[in-house]
Amino acid sequence: MLAAPLAGCGGEAPGDAAVRRPNIVLYVVDTVRADRLGVYGYGKPTSPRLDAFAEEAVLFENAYAQSSWTRPAVASLFTGLLPPAHRTVGRRSVLPEDATTLAEILAVHGYEGMGLVRNPNVGRAFGFAQGFSRFRSEDRERDETMLDRVRLWLDERQGAEEPFFLFLHAIDPHGPYDPAPEFEEMFEAGGAPAHYRTVRYLLGLNRGDVEPGPETAGALSRLYDAEVAQNDRAFGELLDELEARGLVEDTAVIYLSDHGEEFAEHGRWEHGLSLYEEVLRVPLVMRLPGVPPRRVEEPAQHVDVLPTLLAYLGIEAPPTDGRDLLAPRRRGDAPLDVYTHLDVDGHRAASVIRGPYKLVLPQSPSHGTAPMLFDLDADPGELKDVAADRPDIVERMLALLAERNLAGEIVSAKEIEDDQLDEDVRRRLRALGYVD
């Protein structure tokens, strides 16, 4: 449902536009951490297609997810709101109908929306179909097969006058890691034991039921790299399809991830368990017709994507917690803070970054009992807590979290009970380790 604030948005109505707005492709890859991509400095060939794409795009070097698991992160991406505002935070949380989503705003301005998702956490059952004229939750073998649906849809749209908004949520890098043999070979991942490729094993690691060996992190990491590379090929095939159809010049393509992944850097595996950099630093690359390519060092967040994209299109955005990443900074502008939040399966915490400092506020026993402060310039691996040395910084950053309503519990706006989910959704969530 379209929220009331949208009614007051400015910008031209669909029939009044003097020039046809560009098509939009929002390509979200699940579980890709930025430092595993060549364009972000990784030495292995995980992302040749993205690397080439980035040469023609705006790349944000320090982009952050709003959470370390999918549903709240994509909720922030779709609404431009921090978790206290959209309140889609827990395992049963549903994106509320009164949230104003990017798809709804674009629909009002003449866009035909198509959503294809391979992670059921952002499926129709959890409220993410709002604003799309078509929305499909895919359960096919690989990310490459999503392109079959895209081709059919683009064939149907031939000759359409209105622009399109295509949202794709790919999932191949998500655990369990089971890449195709050619990518296993490329990253020397084929020697990993068969049980390393199962959800049960990954859950066992995080629950402490399985003791990792000295080779575990390396073996899982190689399988993960292979899946990242496999998805990169799928992304490249999508770009090739746009090229073949003559759509490149009038299609904006945004590539990003919902969150990263841990390989025991801080004793944890997978994601949704902490707010360390390995699960929060994500790629964000935008190829926008008419916007020169460049690299941007200033921090960016999921909540910034909606206002940035709408400003680029000349559409006034509703109130958000984000900013236009392409607008020049001016004296007196607010500091570029980054806010994150986690509340799932008993793991609760919030964090804020201002300048070089990052404060993590534990809100559950699994995260400790006192705020942790890291100097990311001096200690990018977050190995030394300097909270005791800088109480003034801690106090100031705790106040920032309180101002954003991130210092306490966030109550879900709407929840769904397990028996309200159909068996197919439950099966797919189970396959990814989200339900027992």
Secondary structure by P-SEA (a helix, b strand, c coil): ccccccccccccccccccbbbbbbbbbbbccccccccccccccccccaaaaaaaaabbbbcbbbbcccccaaaaaaaacccccccccccccccccccccccaaaaaaaabbbbbbbbcccccccccccccccccccccccccccaaaaaaaaaaaaaccccbbbbbbbbbccccccccccaaaaaaacccccccccccaaaaaaaaacccccccaaaaaaaaaaaaaaaaaaaaaaaaaaaaaaacccccbbbbbbbcccccccccccccccccccccccbbbbbbbcccbbbbbbcccccccaaaaaaaaaaccccccccccccccccccccccbbbbbbbbcccccccccccccbbbbbbcccccccbbbbbccccccccccccccccaaaaaaaaaaaaaaccccccccccccccccccaaaaaaaaaacccc
